[in-house]
């Protein structure tokens, strides 16, 4: 199956309708990621099928946790742009900030933005916890696929999300253990919900942890 058809099939299973322009953006993303990956090792995934399923479609599962309408969204530790850029392609009204401390990954993101030309997209070559006062209480949503624990993510992200905003983190099978660690603690936030969407084409289940910050 061709990459275009593979992506289309996965999008249909997720109930996502994309225009030809959006599908073309995903194909450009795929081509540029594979090209840069040869020199910069941006992702361990090499095949079209793996990239489409485990990067593109996996990123789009976050849509199930996002509020409708225009959003100011940050993707913390975005790496090669996941989940932020797939979300931006499907929901162009999102104002996107990609936060990535690796110089080579940030360079790729800037290159990709020049190729795709998505309005309202910024790259910050920085660690989330070091964004500084100018970013405090700025974002409606902060998402991440990076290897944060729930506690770490709350501590790092809560200063930068506005009151009433949310954090969304993808966690593995030990998510229940991390949630229990929050019980009885006066930590920076709480678990609002845990969504368990199915990743299409491989029948895998993801754990999307939706968090609310506590403001004192």
ChimeraX attribute file (.defattr): number of C-alpha atoms within 10 A of each C-alpha:
attribute: neighborCount
match mode: 1-to-1
recipient: residues
	/A:1	7
	/A:2	9
	/A:3	16
	/A:4	14
	/A:5	11
	/A:6	15
	/A:7	23
	/A:8	17
	/A:9	14
	/A:10	19
	/A:11	19
	/A:12	12
	/A:13	14
	/A:14	18
	/A:15	9
	/A:16	12
	/A:17	12
	/A:18	15
	/A:19	9
	/A:20	9
	/A:21	10
	/A:22	18
	/A:23	19
	/A:24	15
	/A:25	20
	/A:26	22
	/A:27	17
	/A:28	15
	/A:29	21
	/A:30	18
	/A:31	13
	/A:32	15
	/A:33	22
	/A:34	20
	/A:35	12
	/A:36	17
	/A:37	17
	/A:38	11
	/A:39	9
	/A:40	13
	/A:41	16
	/A:42	17
	/A:43	16
	/A:44	9
	/A:45	15
	/A:46	13
	/A:47	11
	/A:48	17
	/A:49	16
	/A:50	13
	/A:51	20
	/A:52	22
	/A:53	20
	/A:54	15
	/A:55	19
	/A:56	24
	/A:57	23
	/A:58	23
	/A:59	22
	/A:60	23
	/A:61	23
	/A:62	24
	/A:63	16
	/A:64	13
	/A:65	18
	/A:66	18
	/A:67	12
	/A:68	11
	/A:69	8
	/A:70	12
	/A:71	18
	/A:72	18
	/A:73	26
	/A:74	31
	/A:75	26
	/A:76	30
	/A:77	25
	/A:78	25
	/A:79	24
	/A:80	26
	/A:81	28
	/A:82	22
	/A:83	28
	/A:84	29
	/A:85	29
	/A:86	23
	/A:87	23
	/A:88	20
	/A:89	20
	/A:90	19
	/A:91	17
	/A:92	18
	/A:93	17
	/A:94	22
	/A:95	19
	/A:96	25
	/A:97	21
	/A:98	28
	/A:99	24
	/A:100	24
	/A:101	19
	/A:102	16
	/A:103	11
	/A:104	18
	/A:105	22
	/A:106	22
	/A:107	15
	/A:108	21
	/A:109	23
	/A:110	16
	/A:111	14
	/A:112	19
	/A:113	17
	/A:114	10
	/A:115	13
	/A:116	16
	/A:117	11
	/A:118	19
	/A:119	13
	/A:120	13
	/A:121	19
	/A:122	16
	/A:123	20
	/A:124	17
	/A:125	18
	/A:126	17
	/A:127	14
	/A:128	23
	/A:129	15
	/A:130	10
	/A:131	17
	/A:132	10
	/A:133	10
	/A:134	8
	/A:135	13
	/A:136	14
	/A:137	15
	/A:138	18
	/A:139	24
	/A:140	21
	/A:141	25
	/A:142	27
	/A:143	27
	/A:144	25
	/A:145	22
	/A:146	17
	/A:147	12
	/A:148	16
	/A:149	15
	/A:150	24
	/A:151	16
	/A:152	12
	/A:153	24
	/A:154	22
	/A:155	15
	/A:156	18
	/A:157	25
	/A:158	25
	/A:159	23
	/A:160	23
	/A:161	23
	/A:162	18
	/A:163	16
	/A:164	11
	/A:165	21
	/A:166	25
	/A:167	30
	/A:168	26
	/A:169	23
	/A:170	25
	/A:171	21
	/A:172	10
	/A:173	9
	/A:174	9
	/A:175	16
	/A:176	12
	/A:177	9
	/A:178	13
	/A:179	16
	/A:180	10
	/A:181	11
	/A:182	16
	/A:183	11
	/A:184	7
	/A:185	10
	/A:186	9
	/A:187	13
	/A:188	21
	/A:189	21
	/A:190	19
	/A:191	18
	/A:192	13
	/A:193	13
	/A:194	20
	/A:195	17
	/A:196	15
	/A:197	17
	/A:198	16
	/A:199	20
	/A:200	19
	/A:201	14
	/A:202	10
	/A:203	9
	/A:204	12
	/A:205	15
	/A:206	18
	/A:207	19
	/A:208	24
	/A:209	22
	/A:210	20
	/A:211	24
	/A:212	21
	/A:213	23
	/A:214	15
	/A:215	11
	/A:216	4
